[in-house]
C-alpha cells in the first residue's frame, strides 16, 4: 500500500470533479476551497445568545476561571498576590481572549456552513455571514437579505480552474447599470 492511500482526502478530492448539477451550496463550498470567494463573519451578530454558533462556555468560561483562580489565590495566599494575579490575568485576557474567541467562532461558522445545506441555511437566515468574489470585491452577497442561491448560480457556476473568471453579467443587469 502506498502512503497516498493512507492519507485522508482533501475537501476538493472528496467533492470530486464537477458534474454540472451541483447545488448552490456545493458551488459555494467548492468556490471557497478554490479561493474564488471570501467568506465573512460578523462577530457582533454571531457571537451572542440565540446565534446557532454561539458558545457561552467559550465566552464566559475563561472569565469564570480567572475569577476562581484570583479568589483562590486571595484566600490561600494574600490579597496582594490575588490582586497582582488579577492584573496579569485581565491583561492577558484582554490581549488573548478576543482573538481566541473569534478564531473558535469562525471555525464553528465554517463547520456549520459547509457541513450541510440545512446548517448553511440556518446561518444565512440568522445573518452575520457574507460572501464576496475574490476577483471583484465589489460583488457581495450578505445574509440574510441577499439571494445566496442566485449569487452562486451567477458567479460561482464555473469550471474547477482556480483562475476562472466570474460569469459575465446578464444583459438585463448591464442595462440596469447603464
Secondary structure, DSSP 8 states (H G I E B T S, - for coil): --HHHHS---HHHHH-S--S---HHHHHHHHHHHTSEEEEE-HHHHSSTTSTT--HHHHHHHHHHHHHHHHHHHHHT-HHHHHHHHHHHHHHIIIIIHHHHHHHHHHHHHHHHHH-HHHHHHHHHH--EEEEESS-TT-EEETTTS-HHHHIIIII---S-TT-------HHHHHHH-
